[in-house]
Amino acid sequence: VQLQASGGGLVQAGDCLRLSCAASGRPFSSVAMGWFRQSPGEEREFVSAIRLSANTTYYTESVKGRFTISRDGAKNAVYLQMNSLKPEDTAVYYCAAALRYFNSRYYSDITSYDSWGQGTQLTVSS
């Protein structure tokens, strides 16, 4: 699976933005798709994921109620709708695909994901 993330940019606090992840290869043979982010000097952290079989979604606590992950099977794409953006959301955002089954307790683990996109930069100014 090859992944291409896009949609990042420079926005102001309170703005909305949607990230897209276009998948090619065998995209929806994936078990789950996820979004992670990484700020300079920080570890890559989990943001959100969707388990494709049941459309079950997961979010890190700091984005619950503001971010929404969704998928479009016809377009082989996964999206991250981000509302009420905050400066602390500033990071490079990566989409990822899990190709192997994993217990749902590990949905936020980087090691559960096998393919990664190149990242798209989001900068939120205050």
Phi, psi and omega per residue, in radians:
V1 nan 2.240 3.054
Q2 -1.882 2.395 -3.050
L3 -2.154 2.439 3.122
Q4 -2.302 1.925 3.122
A5 -1.599 2.541 3.111
S6 -2.692 2.972 3.040
G7 1.875 -0.096 3.111
G8 -1.189 3.001 3.124
G9 2.995 -2.910 3.114
L10 -1.886 2.097 -3.128
V11 -2.314 2.985 3.087
Q12 -1.738 2.750 3.083
A13 -0.964 2.363 -3.121
G14 1.656 -0.255 -3.135
D15 -1.306 2.999 3.089
C16 -2.077 2.694 3.101
L17 -2.750 2.613 3.078
R18 -2.104 2.184 3.022
L19 -1.614 2.549 3.106
S20 -2.131 2.597 3.064
C21 -2.317 1.953 3.125
A22 -1.656 2.252 -3.083
A23 -1.963 2.451 3.058
S24 -2.341 2.942 -3.061
G25 1.710 -1.943 3.065
R26 -2.183 1.126 -2.916
P27 -1.041 -0.788 -3.017
F28 -1.775 0.396 2.734
S29 -1.464 -0.041 3.104
S30 -1.186 2.677 3.083
V31 -1.438 -0.683 -3.097
A32 -2.706 2.768 3.030
M33 -2.161 2.493 -3.102
G34 -2.400 2.820 2.986
W35 -2.074 2.329 3.052
F36 -2.202 2.864 3.072
R37 -2.482 2.725 -3.118
Q38 -2.513 2.189 3.070
S39 -1.722 2.747 3.141
P40 -0.960 2.272 3.108
G41 1.362 0.045 -3.104
E42 -1.970 2.832 3.030
E43 -1.301 2.691 3.031
R44 -1.201 2.303 -3.066
E45 -2.164 2.647 3.132
F46 -1.240 2.453 3.056
V47 -2.015 -0.954 -3.048
S48 -2.822 2.743 3.092
A49 -2.628 2.764 3.064
I50 -2.365 2.205 3.084
R51 -1.501 2.124 -2.894
L52 -1.260 -0.515 -3.075
S53 -1.145 -0.603 -3.055
A54 -2.196 0.068 -3.064
N55 0.985 0.509 3.048
T56 -1.255 2.337 -3.096
T57 -2.014 2.672 -3.126
Y58 -2.395 2.544 -3.135
Y59 -2.456 2.540 2.945
T60 -1.263 2.664 -2.984
E61 -0.991 -0.651 -3.019
S62 -1.235 -0.237 -3.129
V63 -1.994 -0.059 3.138
K64 -1.023 2.338 -3.117
G65 1.493 -0.230 3.132
R66 -1.980 -0.634 -3.095
F67 -1.878 2.578 3.083
T68 -2.385 2.194 3.073
I69 -1.690 2.482 3.122
S70 -2.627 2.948 -3.126
R71 -2.371 2.707 3.032
D72 -2.274 1.775 -3.081
G73 -1.091 -0.623 -3.108
A74 -1.153 -0.557 -3.118
K75 -1.753 0.025 -3.088
N76 0.900 0.870 -3.065
A77 -2.355 2.646 3.022
V78 -2.199 2.486 -3.069
Y79 -2.163 2.713 2.989
L80 -2.270 1.806 3.077
Q81 -1.456 2.141 -3.075
M82 -2.065 2.055 3.128
N83 -1.979 2.842 3.089
S84 0.839 0.892 -3.068
L85 -1.124 2.549 -3.119
K86 -2.130 2.714 3.103
P87 -0.969 -0.559 -3.141
E88 -1.254 -0.120 3.024
D89 -1.429 -0.127 3.133
T90 -1.056 2.195 -3.100
A91 3.141 2.983 2.886
V92 -1.532 2.223 -3.109
Y93 -1.791 2.301 -3.123
Y94 -2.069 2.403 2.953
C95 -1.725 2.688 -3.054
A96 -2.559 2.664 3.119
A97 -2.148 2.338 3.028
A98 -1.722 2.121 -3.078
L99 -1.723 -0.229 -3.117
R100 -2.029 2.601 3.084
Y101 -1.079 2.460 2.984
F102 -2.470 2.630 3.097
N103 -1.072 2.428 -3.043
S104 -1.059 -0.338 3.115
R105 -1.176 -0.264 -3.084
Y106 -1.845 0.345 -3.060
Y107 -1.130 -0.393 -3.117
S108 -1.663 -0.003 -3.136
D109 -1.421 2.279 3.093
I110 -1.010 -0.627 -3.067
T111 -1.217 -0.201 3.086
S112 -1.348 -0.222 -3.032
Y113 -1.911 2.434 -2.978
D114 -1.875 -0.566 -3.109
S115 -2.119 2.476 -3.079
W116 -2.289 2.490 2.994
G117 -1.438 -3.132 -3.005
Q118 -1.503 -0.207 3.122
G119 1.663 2.575 3.058
T120 -2.366 2.362 -3.030
Q121 -1.461 2.260 2.978
L122 -2.038 2.219 3.058
T123 -2.156 2.153 3.142
V124 -1.963 2.029 -3.133
S125 -1.594 2.624 -3.107
S126 -1.570 nan nan
